[in-house]
Amino acid sequence: MSVRSFRLSATVDASPEDVIDFLMQLDGHRGLHPYLQSADVVATGADAEGDWSDWRIVERPALGPLRYTIRFPARMTRLGPDTMRGWVRAAPGCCLETLTRTAQTESGTVVEEETTVTAPWALVGYMTKHAHLAHARTFSLLPAELVREP
């Protein structure tokens, strides 16, 4: 197995709690995440880490000019009011784990995400490239999506 990681950040006009609320609800990311077709909650609960939701995800990524459909599980865990962890098993042996933190600043709420991709050597580059592309697009659209009500 090989491991790669990347970090993204954005500043939004919403409270840290509202940002995490939004990011925990994967079904609201359609149109932001370029591959997401659907996201359905299949279970919820709580453990020592926090409240969690298990999701069934359908995506249509691209391999060159061809698009293909993948279905996989994901778990979103709220670690605190301003922090969450995401875990995705996109294929056997292929996992993405995200840690998202938010912090209020004078210019808005800073959202920072660190993504770790674990996959077989032959796939880790492809998976990291597409995860970065998808998450970067999502982060670029967050400021317009998350605006405080007056």
N, C-alpha and C positions, 0 to 999 in steps of 0.2 A: 504494500500500500504506500501511496505517496500523499503528502499533505502540502497544501498551499493555502495562503490566506490573503485577504485584502480588507481595507477599511474604507468606509464612505461616511460622509457627513453632510448635513443640510441644516439650515436655520429656518424655522417656521414660526408663524404667528399663532401659536396655540400653547396651552399649558402642557407641561411634561406628562401629566396624567392623561390628558386628551390624546396626545400623540401615541402613547402606549395603547390606550383603548383602541384607537384606529388601527394600529399595526397588528394588534392581536386578532382582528377580524379579517381574515384572509379573503372572505367573500366580497369585501369592499375594495379589493385591489385590482379588480378587473378594469382594464383600460390604463392602469398605471404600470402593471407588470406585463411586459410585452408577450409573454407566452401563456399566461393564465387564461384558461377556458372556464374552469369552475372550481369552487372550493366549498365543500360541505362538511359541517361538523358531524362527527360520528360518535363522539364521547366527550364528556367534561368531568372534571374532578378537582381534587386538591391533594397535595402531598406536602412534605417538609419544605420543598422549594417554593411552592405557591400554587395558585389556581392555574389549571391547564385545560387546553382544548385539543382534542385529536381531530385532524382534518383528513378528508379524502380529496386529493388534488388531481386535476386534469390539466395538463399543459401541452402546447404544440410548439416545441422548439424547432429550429432549422438545422439541417446538415447541408450546407451549401444551398442550392436552390430548392431542396426538398424539405417538406415539413412532415413531422411524424408526431404521433400522440403518445404521451406517457401518463401513467396513473401511478400515484405513490402516496404514502402516508406522510403526515407532518404533525408535529406537536409544538404548540406555542405555550410557553409557561411564563406567567407573570411573576417575576422574582421580587418585585416591590412596586410602589406607585410609579416609579420612573425608569424601570428596568425590565427587560424581558429576554427570554432565550427562545430561539427557534431551532427545531431539529427536523431535518428532511432526509428521507432515504429514497433518493431518486431512482435507484436501481440497486441490485445486489452488490454490496461492497462500495457503493457510492453514496456518501453522506455529506450534507451541508449542515453546519451548526453556526447559528448567528447569536451574537450577544449585542443587544441594543440598549444604549443608555441615553437618557435625556437630561438636560440641565437648563434651567432658566438663566438667561443672561439679559443684559440691558437691551440687546438688539432682538431678542426673541428666545425661543427654545432651540438649543443645539441638539440635534439628533445624531448620534454616532453609532455606527454598526461595524462590528468586526465579524467577518465571515471566514470560517475555516472549511475547506473542501478536502475530503478524504476520498480517494478513489485509486483503483489500480493505475500503475504508471502510465499505461497507454491511454487512459481516459482523463487523468487529472487535469491536463492542460485544456482539453475541450470543455470539461465541466466548469473549471475556474473561469474560463473566458466567457461562457454563456451565463454563469451566475453573476459575474461582474457586470456584464452588459445589462442584464435584467434588473439587478438591484440598483445600478447607477441610473437607469431610466426612471425607476420608481422614486429614488431619492431626488432626482431633478424635478419631478412633478409634485412632490410633497408640499412645497411652499404654497402652490396654488390650491391644493386640495385641503390643506389644514389652515383655515383662517378663522380667527376668533370672531365670535358674534359680537356686535357692538353693544 
